[in-house]
Amino acid sequence: MRSLRSKPSLLWLLAVVLTARVREGAAKPKLIEYGSACDSRDNELSLRPSTTPSPDGPQPGDLAAAFSVPTLDGEFSYQPGARGPLIVHAFSNKSAFLECMWSSESSLISLVEELPNSTQVLFLSLDDSAVSDALWMREQLQRVAVLRNKEVLSRLHFSPVPVFALGNWIPNVLYYWRGNVFSQVVFKSEGWKMPIIIKRLNARYDWLAKRPEPTSYQLVGAGDGCEPSPSVAGALAWVSEGNCSFFTKVQSMAQSNASGVLVYALPGHPIQDMNCVGDDCNVTLSILAAMVHLEPSVAQALERGQPVFASFQITPAPNFFIGIDHQGALAEMGLFIYPSFSFVNWQAQWFDFYADLQTKLQSPAKVVSVFDKVQMHGEKGAVATVDLPIALSDFDTLQLDASLSCPGRRDSSCAHWDHTVQLFVCCDPLGPYCNTELGRWITAFRRGTGRWLTDVSPLMPLLDSSRCTLTMKTPPWAMPWMVSLNLRFSLSNRTDSEAETLRPFTVMPLYDGGTFDKKYNKRHQPTKVSVPSSARKVELYAVITAHGYDDNHCGEYCVTSHHFLINGVFNNTLTFDSAGTPLGCTLRVKEGAVPNEHGTWLYGRGGWCDGLQVDPWRTDVTEQLNMSQFESNTVVYVGLFQGKDPNPSKEPGYIIMSSFLVFYK
């Protein structure tokens, strides 16, 4: 039990540090190679970390300086870009959140099993107990790694030197990037000379949204809290862990009209993550709850019938995590919504994604710059008119290289909430394609990173002039974003001779979305299609996302299916089967979904994730059509919820859709 461990003497600390300085590491970290700088000037400017220190202190994107620190296994040396990403974690026993993270078996297993092979982690301590902290942290992960038969320890480094004694730039960043807090409970009682202050861990906010208010509550004991207790009405219930679930305790105290619940850990037990399970999560409970350690003075006072009052406070703390990416640039780690090392893994996965993206951006392409950190805000959005390459027929690939950043360099300056971003193109104001959607993304929730490469090659016929106007917009009430966009024209490296020669030459718009209610499908009538005589291939191309929150959680969190029926026989179906799953969008971090956002970014959505591009859905329908220009074809679209027409009782969601038939020759 961490809180019962004695603190080491300063003499022991110095002995271990001096010993660590002369010992050699048992294993050398794996080095990974990093490719050469991008050839494109645009890419160099947008990808290169800043080498000039900010006058306002260290900032994300600044190049991390080289450093060395003693560890339990020898000296750890860092050189920017030489080792791959590095995560720096500063532990403190004053944090109930970190105690839970380090005591949870599932949290430890996630780090051991899922940390990307490219990533190193340096573990530090903010406390005087740095030596015992380092030994304990290594013991915890060593035990799990052995049990799981995982070789990960060569990439995990534990320093016995407290942060305040490191003598390098790391303390400056940890303290300058304040964002974490020590959450605490303050107990007072008549006759006590001093209040008693202990650490606390709030229940999961996506289960219990209510948070402590700046007021004092009388504390009333209620045993284990598994049954309602009238005595706690209006008070803060003091209950022990065990004998029933956290949900049952909180529900029983809510039924007793308690103002909140403090669950205390039994002696020798760590603080746990208070969460619901299964169908219990669908029960609304408007009550605050947190877990603490058993405080003997508080328990004794309550046993004597002595009134005890409790209030909640937070104390600013240094940052517990900072990141360094493949290029050696400092990076924030975002918000850890609950105590798990999974959030470290997700950020490391994103670093790998970003490094791979940089490699892709080095491939040969004709780059047309549209926006370079232009503000997108209000009704107008971001607008630019650009000249396109003269010979578009020389290319068969069009990719959108898009990024979103915040007005400032810190995540704290980023826009709240997640919003749809759409890119519209108009090359001929009088033509049929003017202001057609070319691309779609979803903003991250209070995170300033995000860059994606989206293949929209089938829509090249929309660029039907040498000069085009592009507009990038989000809802006008949303906070501003800084947008960058390049159009990348290239020639694919296909070996299939037929595929090399086929080019899209025209597109036929099909359906858009609309309000997802009982009339949704009635608004989408059958479409007649005649295939142009020169067409050799036809492709169905659609970008579909579901939004809103009705009584069925549609469309954001419900499973919807979208069907394009061709000639009454062929059913082409896109189903959002990950919508509403608890970790659906974490599975897409490797594809570029921005991790560790605020809000409920982890949950699967209806065709989208926070901080990610919306990938077009493409399917070859050539064999499903009568290819003769004299034959008519019929396309019918329907959108369904649980295999039926949607029929919400209130506040229906909506579908945003662009769909086309693309003809190739």
Solvent accessible surface area in square Angstrom, and as a share of the most:
residue,aa,sasa,rsa
1,M,74,0.33
2,R,10,0.04
3,S,53,0.34
4,L,136,0.68
5,R,76,0.28
6,S,95,0.61
7,K,151,0.64
8,P,24,0.15
9,S,67,0.43
10,L,122,0.61
11,L,139,0.69
12,W,106,0.37
13,L,19,0.10
14,L,91,0.45
15,A,50,0.39
16,V,31,0.18
17,V,17,0.10
18,L,115,0.57
19,T,68,0.40
20,A,2,0.01
21,R,133,0.49
22,V,122,0.70
23,R,116,0.42
24,E,157,0.71
25,G,43,0.41
26,A,99,0.77
27,A,58,0.45
28,K,185,0.78
29,P,22,0.14
30,K,127,0.54
31,L,123,0.61
32,I,42,0.21
33,E,170,0.76
34,Y,84,0.32
35,G,46,0.44
36,S,87,0.56
37,A,70,0.54
38,C,9,0.05
39,D,132,0.68
40,S,30,0.19
41,R,189,0.69
42,D,53,0.27
43,N,0,0.00
44,E,49,0.22
45,L,125,0.62
46,S,58,0.37
47,L,13,0.06
48,R,143,0.52
49,P,20,0.13
50,S,40,0.26
51,T,99,0.57
52,T,99,0.57
53,P,107,0.68
54,S,22,0.14
55,P,136,0.85
56,D,95,0.49
57,G,21,0.20
58,P,20,0.12
59,Q,19,0.09
60,P,23,0.14
61,G,25,0.24
62,D,11,0.06
63,L,71,0.35
64,A,3,0.02
65,A,58,0.45
66,A,49,0.38
67,F,15,0.06
68,S,57,0.37
69,V,2,0.01
70,P,8,0.05
71,T,4,0.02
72,L,10,0.05
73,D,50,0.26
74,G,1,0.01
75,E,95,0.43
76,F,6,0.02
77,S,42,0.27
78,Y,0,0.00
79,Q,103,0.46
80,P,45,0.28
81,G,21,0.20
82,A,41,0.32
83,R,30,0.11
84,G,1,0.01
85,P,0,0.00
86,L,1,0.01
87,I,0,0.00
88,V,0,0.00
89,H,1,0.00
90,A,0,0.00
91,F,0,0.00
92,S,1,0.00
93,N,41,0.21
94,K,118,0.50
95,S,3,0.02
96,A,3,0.03
97,F,49,0.20
98,L,0,0.00
99,E,1,0.01
100,C,3,0.02
101,M,0,0.00
102,W,0,0.00
103,S,33,0.22
104,S,31,0.20
105,E,76,0.34
106,S,84,0.55
107,S,1,0.01
108,L,0,0.00
109,I,35,0.18
110,S,10,0.06
111,L,0,0.00
112,V,6,0.03
113,E,67,0.30
114,E,84,0.38
115,L,9,0.05
116,P,20,0.12
117,N,110,0.56
118,S,16,0.11
119,T,0,0.00
120,Q,1,0.01
121,V,2,0.01
122,L,0,0.00
123,F,0,0.00
124,L,0,0.00
125,S,0,0.00
126,L,21,0.10
127,D,13,0.07
128,D,90,0.47
129,S,11,0.07
130,A,0,0.00
131,V,0,0.00
132,S,10,0.06
133,D,0,0.00
134,A,0,0.00
135,L,63,0.31
136,W,38,0.13
137,M,0,0.00
138,R,61,0.22
139,E,105,0.47
140,Q,24,0.11
141,L,0,0.00
142,Q,79,0.35
143,R,93,0.34
144,V,2,0.01
145,A,3,0.02
146,V,110,0.63
147,L,127,0.63
148,R,107,0.39
149,N,141,0.72
150,K,89,0.38
151,E,130,0.58
152,V,2,0.01
153,L,53,0.26
154,S,28,0.18
155,R,20,0.07
156,L,4,0.02
157,H,21,0.09
158,F,3,0.01
159,S,0,0.00
160,P,0,0.00
161,V,11,0.07
162,P,3,0.02
163,V,1,0.01
164,F,126,0.52
165,A,56,0.43
166,L,24,0.12
167,G,82,0.79
168,N,39,0.20
169,W,47,0.16
170,I,0,0.00
171,P,26,0.16
172,N,84,0.43
173,V,3,0.01
174,L,0,0.00
175,Y,89,0.34
176,Y,93,0.36
177,W,1,0.00
178,R,118,0.43
179,G,63,0.60
180,N,49,0.25
181,V,61,0.35
182,F,20,0.08
183,S,25,0.16
184,Q,29,0.13
185,V,0,0.00
186,V,11,0.07
187,F,0,0.00
188,K,116,0.49
189,S,13,0.08
190,E,162,0.72
191,G,71,0.69
192,W,59,0.21
193,K,198,0.84
194,M,142,0.63
195,P,54,0.34
196,I,37,0.19
197,I,86,0.43
198,I,26,0.13
199,K,25,0.11
200,R,12,0.04
201,L,14,0.07
202,N,35,0.18
203,A,1,0.01
204,R,42,0.16
205,Y,76,0.29
206,D,57,0.29
207,W,23,0.08
208,L,0,0.00
209,A,80,0.62
210,K,76,0.32
211,R,83,0.30
212,P,32,0.20
213,E,91,0.41
214,P,140,0.88
215,T,62,0.36
216,S,73,0.47
217,Y,24,0.09
218,Q,80,0.36
219,L,3,0.01
220,V,33,0.19
221,G,38,0.37
222,A,19,0.14
223,G,56,0.53
224,D,43,0.22
225,G,1,0.01
226,C,21,0.13
227,E,127,0.57
228,P,71,0.45
229,S,24,0.15
230,P,122,0.77
231,S,76,0.49
232,V,0,0.00
233,A,61,0.47
234,G,56,0.54
235,A,7,0.05
236,L,0,0.00
237,A,0,0.00
238,W,12,0.04
239,V,0,0.00
240,S,15,0.10
241,E,14,0.06
242,G,31,0.30
243,N,134,0.69
244,C,37,0.22
245,S,57,0.37
246,F,34,0.14
247,F,17,0.07
248,T,44,0.26
249,K,1,0.00
250,V,0,0.00
251,Q,49,0.22
252,S,7,0.05
253,M,0,0.00
254,A,29,0.23
255,Q,114,0.51
256,S,9,0.06
257,N,111,0.57
258,A,11,0.09
259,S,35,0.22
260,G,0,0.00
261,V,0,0.00
262,L,0,0.00
263,V,0,0.00
264,Y,36,0.14
265,A,1,0.01
266,L,67,0.33
267,P,103,0.65
268,G,42,0.41
269,H,80,0.35
270,P,44,0.28
271,I,1,0.01
272,Q,65,0.29
273,D,37,0.19
274,M,1,0.00
275,N,46,0.24
276,C,11,0.07
277,V,121,0.69
278,G,54,0.52
279,D,118,0.61
280,D,49,0.25
281,C,61,0.37
282,N,116,0.59
283,V,60,0.34
284,T,123,0.71
285,L,20,0.10
286,S,96,0.62
287,I,3,0.02
288,L,2,0.01
289,A,2,0.02
290,A,1,0.01
291,M,0,0.00
292,V,0,0.00
293,H,32,0.14
294,L,55,0.27
295,E,34,0.15
296,P,74,0.47
297,S,45,0.29
298,V,0,0.00
299,A,20,0.15
300,Q,91,0.41
301,A,0,0.00
302,L,38,0.19
303,E,145,0.65
304,R,157,0.57
305,G,62,0.60
306,Q,39,0.17
307,P,72,0.45
308,V,0,0.00
309,F,88,0.37
310,A,0,0.00
311,S,33,0.21
312,F,21,0.09
313,Q,68,0.30
314,I,106,0.54
315,T,52,0.30
316,P,89,0.56
317,A,0,0.00
318,P,11,0.07
319,N,23,0.12
320,F,6,0.03
321,F,11,0.05
322,I,0,0.00
323,G,0,0.00
324,I,0,0.00
325,D,19,0.10
326,H,15,0.07
327,Q,40,0.18
328,G,0,0.00
329,A,8,0.06
330,L,10,0.05
331,A,14,0.11
332,E,21,0.10
333,M,6,0.03
334,G,32,0.31
335,L,64,0.32
336,F,21,0.09
337,I,22,0.11
338,Y,30,0.11
339,P,8,0.05
340,S,11,0.07
341,F,2,0.01
342,S,14,0.09
343,F,0,0.00
344,V,1,0.01
345,N,0,0.00
346,W,18,0.06
347,Q,2,0.01
348,A,0,0.00
349,Q,21,0.09
350,W,13,0.04
351,F,3,0.01
352,D,46,0.24
353,F,30,0.12
354,Y,35,0.13
355,A,15,0.11
356,D,73,0.38
357,L,5,0.03
358,Q,4,0.02
359,T,80,0.47
360,K,108,0.46
361,L,2,0.01
362,Q,45,0.20
363,S,58,0.37
364,P,122,0.77
365,A,37,0.29
366,K,104,0.44
367,V,32,0.19
368,V,16,0.09
369,S,54,0.35
370,V,14,0.08
371,F,5,0.02
372,D,106,0.55
373,K,128,0.54
374,V,59,0.34
375,Q,96,0.43
376,M,1,0.00
377,H,80,0.36
378,G,20,0.19
379,E,128,0.58
380,K,148,0.63
381,G,10,0.10
382,A,2,0.02
383,V,61,0.35
384,A,22,0.17
385,T,66,0.38
386,V,15,0.09
387,D,89,0.46
388,L,12,0.06
389,P,19,0.12
390,I,178,0.90
391,A,43,0.33
392,L,36,0.18
393,S,92,0.59
394,D,84,0.43
395,F,40,0.17
396,D,13,0.06
397,T,17,0.10
398,L,0,0.00
399,Q,43,0.19
400,L,0,0.00
401,D,3,0.02
402,A,1,0.00
403,S,25,0.16
404,L,6,0.03
405,S,33,0.21
406,C,10,0.06
407,P,76,0.48
408,G,32,0.30
409,R,108,0.39
410,R,50,0.18
411,D,20,0.10
412,S,77,0.50
413,S,38,0.24
414,C,0,0.00
415,A,0,0.00
416,H,72,0.32
417,W,160,0.56
418,D,37,0.19
419,H,29,0.13
420,T,19,0.11
421,V,0,0.00
422,Q,40,0.18
423,L,0,0.00
424,F,49,0.20
425,V,1,0.01
426,C,17,0.10
427,C,13,0.08
428,D,57,0.30
429,P,106,0.67
430,L,172,0.86
431,G,17,0.16
432,P,118,0.74
433,Y,32,0.12
434,C,40,0.24
435,N,97,0.50
436,T,25,0.15
437,E,12,0.05
438,L,4,0.02
439,G,6,0.06
440,R,3,0.01
441,W,1,0.00
442,I,3,0.01
443,T,0,0.00
444,A,3,0.03
445,F,22,0.09
446,R,62,0.23
447,R,2,0.01
448,G,21,0.20
449,T,44,0.26
450,G,7,0.07
451,R,13,0.05
452,W,4,0.01
453,L,34,0.17
454,T,6,0.04
455,D,57,0.30
456,V,1,0.01
457,S,10,0.06
458,P,0,0.00
459,L,2,0.01
460,M,18,0.08
461,P,17,0.11
462,L,1,0.01
463,L,8,0.04
464,D,73,0.38
465,S,45,0.29
466,S,76,0.49
467,R,131,0.48
468,C,1,0.01
469,T,44,0.26
470,L,0,0.00
471,T,24,0.14
472,M,1,0.00
473,K,68,0.29
474,T,8,0.05
475,P,30,0.19
476,P,48,0.30
477,W,193,0.68
478,A,4,0.03
479,M,82,0.37
480,P,32,0.20
481,W,3,0.01
482,M,42,0.19
483,V,0,0.00
484,S,23,0.15
485,L,1,0.00
486,N,15,0.08
487,L,0,0.00
488,R,3,0.01
489,F,0,0.00
490,S,21,0.13
491,L,105,0.52
492,S,34,0.22
493,N,147,0.76
494,R,113,0.41
495,T,133,0.78
496,D,83,0.43
497,S,82,0.53
498,E,88,0.39
499,A,27,0.21
500,E,73,0.33
501,T,86,0.50
502,L,16,0.08
503,R,63,0.23
504,P,19,0.12
505,F,60,0.25
506,T,36,0.21
507,V,6,0.04
508,M,52,0.23
509,P,79,0.50
510,L,25,0.12
511,Y,20,0.07
512,D,96,0.49
513,G,13,0.12
514,G,29,0.28
515,T,57,0.33
516,F,0,0.00
517,D,30,0.16
518,K,125,0.53
519,K,113,0.48
520,Y,0,0.00
521,N,21,0.11
522,K,149,0.63
523,R,117,0.43
524,H,15,0.07
525,Q,116,0.51
526,P,78,0.49
527,T,28,0.16
528,K,139,0.59
529,V,1,0.01
530,S,69,0.45
531,V,1,0.01
532,P,42,0.26
533,S,81,0.52
534,S,54,0.35
535,A,12,0.09
536,R,138,0.50
537,K,50,0.21
538,V,0,0.00
539,E,10,0.05
540,L,1,0.01
541,Y,1,0.00
542,A,1,0.00
543,V,11,0.06
544,I,5,0.03
545,T,0,0.00
546,A,0,0.00
547,H,13,0.06
548,G,23,0.22
549,Y,121,0.46
550,D,5,0.03
551,D,64,0.33
552,N,51,0.26
553,H,80,0.36
554,C,1,0.01
555,G,0,0.00
556,E,29,0.13
557,Y,49,0.19
558,C,7,0.04
559,V,62,0.36
560,T,1,0.00
561,S,16,0.10
562,H,0,0.00
563,H,30,0.13
564,F,0,0.00
565,L,59,0.29
566,I,1,0.00
567,N,45,0.23
568,G,58,0.56
569,V,107,0.62
570,F,81,0.34
571,N,87,0.44
572,N,15,0.08
573,T,58,0.34
574,L,38,0.19
575,T,58,0.33
576,F,18,0.07
577,D,103,0.54
578,S,51,0.33
579,A,7,0.05
580,G,30,0.29
581,T,54,0.32
582,P,90,0.57
583,L,81,0.40
584,G,7,0.06
585,C,1,0.01
586,T,5,0.03
587,L,138,0.69
588,R,58,0.21
589,V,0,0.00
590,K,137,0.58
591,E,81,0.36
592,G,0,0.00
593,A,1,0.00
594,V,0,0.00
595,P,0,0.00
596,N,0,0.00
597,E,0,0.00
598,H,52,0.23
599,G,16,0.16
600,T,40,0.23
601,W,2,0.01
602,L,8,0.04
603,Y,59,0.23
604,G,1,0.01
605,R,10,0.04
606,G,0,0.00
607,G,19,0.19
608,W,13,0.04
609,C,5,0.03
610,D,3,0.01
611,G,0,0.00
612,L,0,0.00
613,Q,15,0.07
614,V,7,0.04
615,D,69,0.36
616,P,26,0.16
617,W,47,0.16
618,R,86,0.31
619,T,35,0.21
620,D,82,0.43
621,V,0,0.00
622,T,21,0.12
623,E,159,0.71
624,Q,29,0.13
625,L,14,0.07
626,N,67,0.35
627,M,61,0.27
628,S,51,0.33
629,Q,88,0.39
630,F,177,0.74
631,E,88,0.40
632,S,66,0.43
633,N,1,0.00
634,T,34,0.20
635,V,1,0.00
636,V,41,0.23
637,Y,1,0.00
638,V,46,0.27
639,G,0,0.00
640,L,32,0.16
641,F,30,0.12
642,Q,145,0.65
643,G,58,0.56
644,K,149,0.63
645,D,80,0.42
646,P,4,0.02
647,N,105,0.54
648,P,20,0.13
649,S,93,0.60
650,K,123,0.52
651,E,125,0.56
652,P,58,0.36
653,G,0,0.00
654,Y,101,0.38
655,I,4,0.02
656,I,38,0.19
657,M,9,0.04
658,S,19,0.12
659,S,3,0.02
660,F,6,0.03
661,L,0,0.00
662,V,0,0.00
663,F,6,0.02
664,Y,13,0.05
665,K,106,0.45
